[in-house]
Each structure stands twice: as C-alpha cells, then as structure tokens.
Amino acid sequence: MGNKVVSKRLLADNIYLMEIESKRVSKSAKPGQFVIVKMDEKGERIPLTIADYDKNKNTVTIVFQAVGASTKLLADLSEGDFIMDFVGPLGQPSEFIKEDISKLKNKNIIFIAGGVGAAPVYPQVKWFKENNLDVDVIIGSRNKDLLILEDEMRAVAKNLYVSTDDGSYGYDGKVTDLLKDLVQNQGKRYDHAVVIGPMIMMKFTSMLTKELEIPTIVSLNPIMVDGTGMCGACRVSLGDEIKFACVDGPEFDGHLVNFDEAMRRQAMYKSEEGRALLESEDRGTSHHSNCGCGGN
C-alpha cells in the first residue's frame, strides 16, 4: 500500500511540510541524510532531505517546494493518502554526529539556512540541542512570506538571527550581510559553519566564510536528481577530486566545491540535449565506466 501521509502543512507559498509514516526510516535516520520519494510506478524519483524524524511515532518529516510535475503531485496528497515508495535513509550523516561531544562543546558553530534550506538545517540543530550543545542559527529568505520553520528553529537554537533580502522582516539584507555583521560588528567568533540553501547562496556564503577563515560545510542536495549516482547529474569537483552528492555526500567542504561547474551541470541536466552532452563529457570517468547507466 505504501507509506501514509500522517500530516500535511503549508509553510509558505508552494512550500509544504509532510509527516510520513515509515518505521524503518525513522529508526535509522540521522541528521544530514535524505530519502527518495516515488509517487507511483511511473513517477520520478524525488530526493528530499530529512527535515525531522520521530522514532516513537515512526514518522519522518519532509519539506519540499512544489515546482515540477512530481512535486506538484506530491503536494496534491492529503492526510491519509499513501506514497508508493519512501526509501532511506540515504547519503552520509552530518559529520558532527561522529565527533566527541566534549570536543563539540568547545566549538562555536553557526548554521546558515537559505529558503527551503531551513528544513535540512533543523534536524541538525535539534540534534545539538538534544545533546546540550548551543549553536547559533541564521535563516534567511527573499521576503517574510517565504520564511519557514522560524518557531521550530527558535526552540532549538541558542541564538536565532533572521534576515530577509527585501528587509520586510528581521535583518535587512542577505544571510551573507548578516553573518558579516555578526562577525565584524558584533564580535561573534565561529569555529565552524554549516551552510544549506540554494546553490548560489551556498557559493557566496562559502566565499565569505573563506574570507573570514571559518571552515564550512555545505549540503549539495539541490543538485541531486535520482539519488543513487546513476544519472551523473550531481557530479561535483572538490579540488582535484570528483564526488557525487548523493552517494559521497550530500555534505562537503564548501571551500573546495566548484559551485560554478555544479550549477552549470544542474542547468544542463534539465534538457535532453544537455543530458546527452554531459554523458559525452563523462565518458571514461569512474562513474560512467562502472554504473551501467549508458555512459560507457
């Protein structure tokens, strides 16, 4: 029958939160991981970062923006409806959960979320709160109406800073402007940053944190397509290394990611002609020589 939609909530225009019943995924999920959602036998595979999980209720929360045919079908579901496939948890968990708690207590960490990026940031900040660790959080959006999970984030962050590009709420400016203000004008010091949001936002925030000498992790979930590494869309260069966001990540060193290349591939993959060109470019790589997806 599939996995039942336990609850559904509209967070902002075209942005939905759904709580899905999945005992297996909820028991194994860790911050930073994602799931694959497939509506029916003919539906597309949709990779979505886990926004929360409840081992007692056997539920997993996803947040998504209804922008394409598949996500619009997902948005049409009501409470009590079923999703055919809900597979996970996939990807590598956040690196922080592997660290010694006593060492984390000595670090000043800031999470920076742009738009829907607040969803994957939330379970990480919640994990810190559950382990009695304090972290600062910045959440930003283009305007007040697109801001999501503010109350939830305020409940788990030590300090929550909110910014809007148009100044309609909170700090007037982008998340990069707010971070620069915190560090340069308010005397804040951070040992590490986690940045999740649109690719362009992660690019410019990583440029700033490099300038500020703050080690930075980013999540490349936005460039994932099939979530298995088979399609090659999420291939990314990290310095001299080639990685795939869905199997090697989705979290990587933001100061090593070649964002321009990744965004170019993301844009090209949206057309049949672009996919063919990428396949040609990828011939002979370890990805296409082994995966059997037709690139060899």
ChimeraX attribute file (.defattr): number of C-alpha atoms within 10 A of each C-alpha:
attribute: neighborCount
match mode: 1-to-1
recipient: residues
	/A:1	8
	/A:2	14
	/A:3	19
	/A:4	19
	/A:5	21
	/A:6	17
	/A:7	16
	/A:8	19
	/A:9	14
	/A:10	13
	/A:11	18
	/A:12	16
	/A:13	11
	/A:14	14
	/A:15	18
	/A:16	20
	/A:17	21
	/A:18	23
	/A:19	22
	/A:20	26
	/A:21	24
	/A:22	23
	/A:23	17
	/A:24	16
	/A:25	24
	/A:26	23
	/A:27	17
	/A:28	12
	/A:29	21
	/A:30	22
	/A:31	25
	/A:32	27
	/A:33	25
	/A:34	27
	/A:35	23
	/A:36	21
	/A:37	24
	/A:38	20
	/A:39	20
	/A:40	13
	/A:41	8
	/A:42	7
	/A:43	14
	/A:44	16
	/A:45	20
	/A:46	20
	/A:47	25
	/A:48	23
	/A:49	27
	/A:50	28
	/A:51	25
	/A:52	22
	/A:53	25
	/A:54	17
	/A:55	15
	/A:56	9
	/A:57	12
	/A:58	16
	/A:59	25
	/A:60	27
	/A:61	24
	/A:62	22
	/A:63	25
	/A:64	23
	/A:65	17
	/A:66	17
	/A:67	11
	/A:68	9
	/A:69	11
	/A:70	17
	/A:71	19
	/A:72	14
	/A:73	12
	/A:74	21
	/A:75	21
	/A:76	10
	/A:77	15
	/A:78	15
	/A:79	14
	/A:80	12
	/A:81	16
	/A:82	20
	/A:83	18
	/A:84	16
	/A:85	18
	/A:86	24
	/A:87	17
	/A:88	19
	/A:89	23
	/A:90	25
	/A:91	22
	/A:92	18
	/A:93	19
	/A:94	20
	/A:95	12
	/A:96	14
	/A:97	15
	/A:98	8
	/A:99	10
	/A:100	9
	/A:101	14
	/A:102	9
	/A:103	8
	/A:104	15
	/A:105	15
	/A:106	10
	/A:107	15
	/A:108	16
	/A:109	22
	/A:110	25
	/A:111	24
	/A:112	27
	/A:113	26
	/A:114	26
	/A:115	21
	/A:116	25
	/A:117	25
	/A:118	27
	/A:119	26
	/A:120	25
	/A:121	28
	/A:122	26
	/A:123	22
	/A:124	23
	/A:125	24
	/A:126	20
	/A:127	16
	/A:128	20
	/A:129	16
	/A:130	11
	/A:131	11
	/A:132	11
	/A:133	21
	/A:134	20
	/A:135	21
	/A:136	19
	/A:137	27
	/A:138	22
	/A:139	29
	/A:140	32
	/A:141	26
	/A:142	18
	/A:143	17
	/A:144	18
	/A:145	13
	/A:146	16
	/A:147	22
	/A:148	25
	/A:149	16
	/A:150	15
	/A:151	9
	/A:152	11
	/A:153	22
	/A:154	15
	/A:155	13
	/A:156	23
	/A:157	22
	/A:158	14
	/A:159	15
	/A:160	18
	/A:161	19
	/A:162	23
	/A:163	27
	/A:164	25
	/A:165	18
	/A:166	15
	/A:167	15
	/A:168	14
	/A:169	18
	/A:170	16
	/A:171	17
	/A:172	16
	/A:173	19
	/A:174	21
	/A:175	25
	/A:176	21
	/A:177	15
	/A:178	21
	/A:179	22
	/A:180	16
	/A:181	13
	/A:182	15
	/A:183	13
	/A:184	12
	/A:185	10
	/A:186	10
	/A:187	9
	/A:188	12
	/A:189	15
	/A:190	19
	/A:191	13
	/A:192	17
	/A:193	22
	/A:194	26
	/A:195	29
	/A:196	28
	/A:197	27
	/A:198	18
	/A:199	21
	/A:200	12
	/A:201	19
	/A:202	26
	/A:203	20
	/A:204	14
	/A:205	28
	/A:206	27
	/A:207	16
	/A:208	17
	/A:209	21
	/A:210	14
	/A:211	9
	/A:212	15
	/A:213	12
	/A:214	19
	/A:215	17
	/A:216	24
	/A:217	24
	/A:218	25
	/A:219	27
	/A:220	26
	/A:221	27
	/A:222	19
	/A:223	25
	/A:224	23
	/A:225	24
	/A:226	18
	/A:227	26
	/A:228	19
	/A:229	21
	/A:230	20
	/A:231	22
	/A:232	27
	/A:233	25
	/A:234	28
	/A:235	22
	/A:236	23
	/A:237	17
	/A:238	16
	/A:239	11
	/A:240	7
	/A:241	9
	/A:242	15
	/A:243	20
	/A:244	22
	/A:245	27
	/A:246	28
	/A:247	16
	/A:248	14
	/A:249	20
	/A:250	28
	/A:251	23
	/A:252	21
	/A:253	15
	/A:254	25
	/A:255	21
	/A:256	15
	/A:257	23
	/A:258	14
	/A:259	21
	/A:260	14
	/A:261	12
	/A:262	19
	/A:263	18
	/A:264	10
	/A:265	21
	/A:266	21
	/A:267	13
	/A:268	17
	/A:269	22
	/A:270	12
	/A:271	11
	/A:272	10
	/A:273	11
	/A:274	15
	/A:275	19
	/A:276	14
	/A:277	14
	/A:278	18
	/A:279	20
	/A:280	13
	/A:281	11
	/A:282	17
	/A:283	14
	/A:284	13
	/A:285	12
	/A:286	10
	/A:287	21
	/A:288	20
	/A:289	14
	/A:290	13
	/A:291	15
	/A:292	11
	/A:293	14
	/A:294	12
	/A:295	21
	/A:296	15
